[in-house]
């Protein structure tokens, strides 16, 4: 019995005198100004287009110039790239996303639009306003019905 008591006392006192250690770390956080985007009162407009005999693409560059297609593009009408103002924190990278859309007119086939960005798919904030121009490629179907077609493009900017 004395042996069991001695072993129990040894175990208890051994754990009572166990060593411990602690480490510390500094914890930091930085709040970055939110990224913003606003339309600069300029919308993407492909101008006047004649009904083509075969499907064709009409391109408006990010500089606002239209690629002429013989027999399809007609002088006149507004031709412009869309323009946005982006403000992102200095030196912080961000992505630009503009999903393709369809232009619609009741009773007519849709026309698809894909977009191009003057800043590419990614850019870096400057802490000041930056201009983003958006051009696009409109696919006009063969014998597309006459009339005004509309759609809404959504431009999303997000920190990387």
Secondary structure, DSSP 8 states (H G I E B T S, - for coil): -HHHHHHHHHHHHHHHT------------------EEEEEEE--EEEEE---SS-EEEEE-TTS-B---TTTEEEEEEEE-EEEEEE--TT-EEEEEE--EEEB-TTS--EEEEEEETT-SEEE--SSEEEEEEEEEEEE-TT--SS--B----EEEEE-
